Amino acid sequence: MNEDIQDYIKKYCVDIQDYFIDLRKLIIQSVPCEIEEKLWAKLPSFYVGEKFIRIIPFKDHINIEAGAILEHKQQLEQFKITPKGMLQIYLNQEMPDNVLITIFNETLIG
């Protein structure tokens, strides 16, 4: 993991850190190519070329910004999707791994 991202995520509680690490693994698993990890506007971001995913931690949930989220809205009915199209996953919710892998792949590879 990028050192800047490591330092950034350490500011959050262990539960958020664990969610973040799980999401990062799913992003890496979702594509067959190398992913560039960096902070963009102080937000953890994952790039393949110009395409990106952002994971935005909060104290009790994580927002995921990925271009393909709205295409899978029906599969994510139990989660909140913000007006800007970000997926919110709260600590008390189970992560939808299979749907996320598809979303991440479609976002980064297209």
QUIFEN-V214363 format. One line per field, one symbol per residue. burial: + if it has 9 or more other ideal C-beta (glycine too) atoms within 8 Angstrom, else -. A space follows every 10 residues. Layout:
# QUIFEN-V214363
burial->???
This chain:
# QUIFEN-V214363
burial->----++-++- -+---++-++ -+++-++--+ +---+-+++- --++++++-- +++++++--- ++++++-++- -++--+--+- ++---++++- ----++--++ +++++++++-
